[in-house]
């Protein structure tokens, strides 16, 4: 099989609607599973909610190894993973410190102080932050009625999930818990704008591999210097950590491949499934309540909001007819970022 025919074969395969549906859903399932996996990791490694230093060590190992796995995969695909200029190395380091280190300081600490169901719903606010930031940064990506409605519905869902016992104007919201999850979502959205610009001059998979590794090293350094010590390694806990490493690498690699062969809107429309899977899996594995009315209503509202802001132009988008990169994004997406 010639190089051209092979490229056409993979383009045809990855642009099939059934393939897009199955693989995009798989990515969202993997990302959603990270919420109960992290919470389970806290229990297996006996990490107390207030032990921030060990929490950072736990996160650091995950992202360092995930970055290395992505870079190894990129090298096997024939991509150049070395030979960057000093400018690019500095940019990758900065991206790693913000998009991985800073974001996950807030995320891991926040998730230690709230439930997996609430964490998965609150983390989805990153989509709405991206839409709002794009309005002020990109002149050709202004807020429309549909986007505004989607953001309003989504943030309304965030208000609902924090109602205390279903009572109006009585909120269960703490800075270290729910607050840090929302801050993490905002940091990811803001850092992804820089990541998107950087991806214009380097491969997105290679870029993400390096920034994950840089960010993981920084998390490990901060954690160990602060007195953190990850103990309690067993077959189960090591397997869980390995799964978290592989889910990050596999989900990104699949997602990036889908974006390569399809229009962006056809792939990102599945983002609403992340909080759905995150909530369902947290309820299943952590015995957390999801059928409680505020959780169920918030999940529906946040998912509907994501659907509204990511499907505005879906009617005009179709699979690419040639194996070329899609039209550049105007807003951040998971091709240049990552979710928990």
Secondary structure, DSSP 8 states (H G I E B T S, - for coil): --HHHHHHHHHHHHTSHHHHHHHHHHHHHHHHHHHHHHHHHHHHTT--TT-HHHHHHHHHHHHHHHHHHHHHHHHHTT---S---HHHHHHHHHHIIIIIIIHHHHHHHHHHTS-HHHHHHHHTHHHHHHHHHHHHH-TTS---HHHHHHHHHHHHHHHHHTBSTT-TT-B---IIIIIHHHHHHHHHHHHHHHHHHHTTSS-HHHHHHHHHHHHHHHHHHHHHHTT-------HHHHHHHHHHHHHHHHHHHHHHHHHHHS-HHHHHGGGHHHHHHHHHHHHHHH----SSHHHHHHHHHHHHHHHHHHSTTGGG----SSSS-----SS--TTS----
